[in-house]
Each structure stands twice: as C-alpha cells, then as structure tokens.
Amino acid sequence: MPWNPWIQIEPDDTTNEAAKQLFKKTRNAMTGDISDLTRLTSLTPRVAERIDDLCTAVYRDAGFTPREKEILALVTSSLIGCVH
C-alpha cells in the first residue's frame, strides 16, 4: 500500500513566490535539504520563516556548546513527546 501524506505542503517546484523564497532561505547549504519543520509549515511561509528565525536564534546564535545543544534537543523532545 503506498504512503498517502495527510498534511499538505508546498512542493519543491512550487509557483508560490513566498514559498520559493522560504525554501531558498532555509535550505541547508551542505546537504541542499529543507527541514521537516519548514516543509510542514510551508503553506504559511511567513509563519515558517519566523519559526526558522526562532530556531536559528536559539540553536545557532545563543552560544551553546554542541553538547548543550544536544541536551536541549533531548529534553525538549522528551517534554513534547517527540519520538523522531
């Protein structure tokens, strides 16, 4: 049985200019990937961009060591019940 997604997202080749700009801004420079969170919120590009800005501010700009970042991710994931 094929997998049928139930959450609508903007495709990579979208014609939505705001989503195109979002994907361009948030694409991982090393891998070329777009994060799952950005994809999940891609139908609302303004919201997705603000979420990405928050993640950047907390995860990259806050001055945490790599170990502290992993601990923060682990605690946050366990608090919200994330299994990913």
C-alpha positions in Angstrom: 0.0 0.0 0.0 1.5 3.4 -1.0 2.1 6.1 1.6 -0.5 8.9 1.3 0.5 12.1 3.1 -2.2 13.7 5.0 -0.5 17.1 5.7 -0.4 19.3 2.7 2.9 21.0 1.9 4.3 23.2 -0.8 6.2 21.1 -3.3 9.9 21.9 -4.1 8.9 23.2 -7.5 6.1 25.4 -6.2 4.9 28.5 -8.1 4.2 30.3 -4.8 6.9 33.0 -4.7 6.8 33.4 -0.9 7.4 29.6 -0.5 10.2 29.7 -3.1 11.9 32.4 -1.1 11.4 30.5 2.1 12.9 27.3 0.6 15.9 29.3 -0.8 16.5 31.0 2.6 16.2 27.9 4.8 17.8 25.2 2.5 20.8 23.5 4.2 23.9 24.8 2.4 25.7 21.5 2.9 23.0 19.0 2.0 20.5 21.0 0.0 17.7 19.7 2.2 14.8 21.7 3.6 14.0 20.9 7.2 10.8 18.9 8.0 9.6 21.7 10.2 9.9 24.2 7.3 8.1 21.7 4.9 5.3 21.2 7.4 4.7 24.9 7.7 5.3 25.8 4.1 1.7 26.6 3.3 2.2 29.6 5.6 5.6 30.9 4.6 5.5 33.9 6.9 4.9 31.6 9.9 7.5 29.1 8.6 10.1 31.9 8.3 9.5 33.1 11.8 9.8 29.6 13.2 13.1 29.2 11.3 14.3 32.6 12.7 13.5 31.4 16.2 15.3 28.1 15.7 18.3 29.9 14.4 18.4 32.4 17.3 18.1 29.7 19.9 20.1 26.9 18.3 22.8 28.7 16.4 23.2 32.2 17.9 22.7 31.6 21.6 26.3 30.4 22.2 25.5 26.9 23.4 28.2 24.2 23.0 27.4 21.2 20.8 26.9 19.1 23.9 24.5 21.7 25.4 22.5 21.8 22.1 22.1 18.0 22.2 20.9 18.1 25.8 18.4 20.9 25.0 17.1 18.9 22.0 16.8 15.7 24.1 14.9 17.5 26.9 12.7 19.4 24.5 11.9 16.3 22.5 11.0 14.3 25.6 8.8 17.0 27.0 6.7 17.3 23.9 6.6 13.5 23.4 8.6 13.5 20.2 9.8 10.1 19.0 11.6 11.3 15.9 
